[in-house]
Amino acid sequence: MTTNDIFQSAVRHIYSNLQPLGYKLLKNNDIKKKTGKFTARIFFFRNSRNYLVSGSNSGSVKTEIHCIISTKDCEGAYRLRFGETGTSWFELYDNKGGINTQVVEDACKIIIKEFVKVVEGLEKDAHAQLQKMNLVPHFHSDDFSYICYIKRRLLELFGFPDILKEYDANSELFNRPDMQAKRAQDHYFATLRERINYAYAESLSNHSLLALLDEAYIFLKTKDKYSADKLNADFQLCHTILKEDKVRFVVAVFKFLYPTTYVWFKDEPAISELNRKTLELYERLIKK
């Protein structure tokens, strides 16, 4: 098989699940469906470094998968995007000379759940479908392996006053500094989850961590890199997490220190000792 054979096999596998639902496979490998009010499209980006080594089973065949619903005047009014924990590439090669069908199956399940079902719902009963959706600018899976965006323009297409009102109210809450801080912290924890030294995190004293947090907070208040609202939201979030989960608290403090103080102000004499302790925390908390 060639890299193109493997890529085409993945596209065809996904298409085979969607063809009965009215989707068409185009020559450019887009999978597309037009409805009365919008267009649903799944498209792929192949990695330019895809390769297979002749005579061996080594190689790499990666692709990105994007799913969007577009209206007449808004491309991507709804979007399913993969890879919020670091990379959106799917490795299609199984290192045995063929395609990794499990990877494709896993991607297909998410596409059907978070994209195809949304398209079907909007076609059959748009109001009911929109009520089922998390009416905020975006929402993510628990492990941040994918994220879904919904723009107000999609809601305007159907014109339900109650839906628009709910979206606007949710958006206002969504964009509050404390909610932004929580989402950022959740994402940060998800990216580090597999690399955390949990035993070391549990061994740290809350008192010492709070001392580091307070020192960083007092220092950052003298700088203009952070807005006061964002700084206070991040600081208060650490205290909130302390009451809920020790390891999450340790990671929240670490995020406040690294990169907030250590990277941005690495050579700052006023916090040289704090930066030394932050580096020590990094080296022992995060597995390489």
C-alpha positions in Angstrom: 0.0 0.0 0.0 1.0 3.6 -0.6 0.4 6.6 1.7 -2.4 7.6 -0.6 -4.0 4.1 -0.5 -4.1 4.3 3.3 -5.5 7.9 3.3 -8.1 7.0 0.7 -9.1 3.9 2.7 -9.8 6.1 5.7 -11.9 8.5 3.7 -13.9 5.7 2.1 -14.4 4.1 5.5 -15.9 7.3 6.9 -17.9 7.9 3.8 -19.4 4.4 3.9 -21.1 5.3 7.1 -22.5 8.6 5.7 -23.5 7.7 2.2 -26.8 6.2 3.3 -27.6 9.5 4.9 -27.4 11.5 1.7 -23.7 12.5 1.8 -21.7 12.7 -1.4 -17.9 12.0 -1.8 -16.4 14.6 -4.1 -13.3 14.3 -6.2 -11.2 16.4 -3.8 -12.2 13.9 -1.0 -14.6 16.2 0.7 -17.7 14.5 2.1 -20.6 16.8 1.6 -24.4 17.2 2.1 -26.5 20.1 1.0 -29.8 20.8 2.7 -32.4 23.5 2.2 -30.7 26.0 4.6 -27.1 24.9 5.1 -24.3 22.7 3.9 -22.5 20.0 5.9 -18.9 19.2 4.9 -16.2 16.9 6.2 -12.7 17.6 4.8 -9.2 16.3 5.4 -5.7 17.7 5.4 -2.9 15.2 4.8 0.4 15.7 6.5 3.1 16.7 4.0 5.6 14.4 5.7 3.6 11.2 5.3 5.9 8.3 4.3 6.3 4.6 4.1 9.6 2.8 4.1 9.8 0.3 1.3 10.5 -3.3 2.5 9.6 -2.6 6.1 6.5 -1.9 8.1 7.7 1.5 9.3 6.1 4.8 8.3 3.5 7.5 9.2 0.3 8.5 7.4 -1.4 11.3 9.3 -4.4 13.4 8.5 -6.6 16.1 10.1 -10.4 15.8 10.0 -12.6 18.8 10.1 -16.4 18.9 10.1 -18.3 22.1 9.5 -21.9 23.3 8.9 -22.0 26.5 6.7 -24.8 28.8 5.9 -25.1 31.1 2.9 -23.2 33.9 4.7 -21.2 32.1 7.4 -18.7 29.3 6.8 -18.2 27.2 9.9 -21.4 28.3 11.7 -21.0 25.0 13.5 -17.6 23.2 13.7 -16.3 19.9 15.1 -12.6 20.0 15.6 -10.4 17.3 16.9 -7.2 17.4 19.0 -7.6 20.1 21.6 -5.1 18.3 23.9 -2.2 19.0 21.6 -2.5 17.6 18.1 -5.3 17.2 15.6 -3.5 14.6 13.5 -4.8 11.0 13.2 -2.2 8.4 12.6 -3.7 6.1 10.0 -0.8 3.7 9.5 -0.8 0.6 11.7 2.9 -0.3 11.3 1.8 -3.7 9.9 1.5 -2.6 6.3 -2.1 -1.4 6.5 -4.6 1.1 7.9 -5.3 1.5 11.6 -9.1 0.8 11.5 -9.5 1.4 15.2 -8.4 5.0 14.9 -10.7 5.5 12.0 -13.6 3.9 13.8 -13.1 6.0 16.9 -13.0 9.2 14.8 -16.1 8.1 12.9 -18.1 7.5 16.1 -17.4 11.1 17.2 -18.2 12.5 13.8 -21.6 10.7 13.9 -22.3 11.7 17.5 -21.3 15.4 17.3 -21.8 16.2 13.7 -24.0 13.9 11.7 -26.6 13.7 14.5 -26.6 17.5 14.7 -27.2 17.8 10.9 -30.0 15.3 11.1 -31.6 17.1 14.0 -31.4 20.5 12.3 -33.1 19.0 9.3 -35.9 17.3 11.2 -36.7 19.7 14.0 -34.2 22.6 14.3 -35.7 23.9 17.5 -35.6 20.6 19.3 -32.0 20.0 18.1 -30.8 23.4 19.2 -32.3 22.9 22.7 -30.3 19.7 23.0 -27.1 21.5 22.2 -24.9 23.2 24.7 -25.7 26.8 23.7 -22.4 28.4 24.3 -19.6 29.5 21.9 -17.9 26.1 22.3 -17.9 22.9 24.3 -15.5 20.0 24.6 -15.3 16.4 25.5 -14.2 15.4 28.9 -10.7 14.6 27.7 -10.5 17.5 25.3 -9.9 15.1 22.4 -12.4 17.2 20.4 -14.2 20.5 20.6 -17.4 21.9 19.1 -18.0 25.5 18.1 -21.4 27.0 17.5 -21.8 30.6 16.2 -24.8 32.8 16.7 -25.2 33.0 12.9 -26.3 29.3 12.9 -29.0 30.2 15.4 -30.1 33.3 13.5 -30.6 31.1 10.5 -33.6 29.5 12.2 -34.7 32.6 14.1 -36.0 31.2 17.4 -36.2 34.0 19.9 -35.9 31.8 23.0 -32.9 30.0 21.6 -31.1 33.3 20.7 -31.9 34.6 24.2 -30.5 31.5 25.9 -27.4 31.6 23.7 -26.7 35.3 24.5 -27.2 34.7 28.2 -24.9 31.7 28.2 -22.3 33.6 26.2 -22.2 36.4 28.7 -21.6 33.8 31.5 -19.2 31.9 29.3 -16.9 35.0 28.8 -16.7 36.0 32.4 -13.1 36.0 33.7 -13.8 33.3 36.3 -15.3 30.9 33.7 -12.5 31.6 31.2 -10.0 30.7 34.0 -11.8 27.5 34.8 -11.9 26.4 31.1 -8.2 27.2 30.7 -7.4 25.2 33.9 -9.4 22.2 32.8 -7.7 22.2 29.4 -4.3 22.5 31.1 -4.9 19.6 33.4 -6.1 17.5 30.5 -2.9 18.1 28.6 -0.8 17.1 31.6 -2.9 14.3 33.0 -0.7 11.4 31.8 2.5 13.1 32.8 1.8 14.1 36.4 3.7 12.5 39.3 0.6 11.9 41.4 2.5 10.6 44.4 4.7 13.7 44.5 1.7 16.0 44.1 0.0 14.4 47.1 3.1 14.7 49.2 3.3 18.5 48.9 2.0 20.6 51.7 -0.9 23.0 51.0 0.9 25.6 53.2 4.0 25.7 51.0 2.0 25.8 47.8 -0.2 28.7 49.1 3.0 30.5 50.0 4.3 30.2 46.4 0.9 31.2 45.0 0.7 34.3 47.2 4.3 35.4 46.3 3.6 35.0 42.6 0.2 36.9 42.9 1.8 39.8 44.8 4.5 40.1 42.2 2.2 39.8 39.2 0.0 42.6 40.6 2.9 45.0 39.9 3.0 44.0 36.3 0.7 44.9 33.4 1.0 41.6 31.4 -2.1 40.3 33.1 -5.4 42.2 33.4 -6.5 42.6 37.0 -9.7 40.6 36.3 -7.8 37.7 34.8 -5.2 37.6 37.5 -7.8 37.6 40.2 -9.8 35.0 38.5 -6.8 32.6 38.2 -5.8 33.3 41.8 -9.3 32.7 43.2 -9.7 29.5 41.1 -6.6 28.0 42.8 -8.2 28.5 46.2 -11.5 27.0 44.9 -9.8 23.9 43.5 -7.9 23.4 46.8 -11.3 22.6 48.5 -12.1 20.0 45.8 -9.0 18.1 44.6 -5.4 18.1 45.9 -3.7 17.1 42.6 -5.8 19.5 40.6 -4.8 22.2 43.1 -1.1 21.4 42.7 -1.5 21.6 38.9 -3.4 24.9 39.2 -0.7 26.4 41.3 1.9 25.1 38.9 0.1 26.7 36.0 0.1 30.0 37.9 3.8 29.7 38.4 4.7 28.2 35.1 4.6 29.9 32.7 3.0 32.9 34.4 6.0 33.9 36.5 8.8 31.5 35.6 8.8 31.8 31.8 7.6 35.4 31.5 9.8 36.8 34.2 12.6 34.2 34.2 15.4 36.8 34.8 13.5 38.9 37.3 15.8 39.4 40.4 12.8 40.1 42.6 11.5 36.5 42.2 14.7 34.6 41.6 14.0 32.3 44.6 10.4 31.8 43.6 11.6 30.8 40.1 14.1 28.4 41.5 11.3 26.7 43.5 9.1 26.7 40.4 11.8 25.0 38.4 12.2 22.4 41.1 8.4 21.8 41.2 8.4 21.4 37.4 11.3 18.9 37.4 9.6 16.7 40.1 5.9 17.1 39.2 6.0 16.6 35.4 7.3 13.4 34.0 9.5 13.8 31.0 
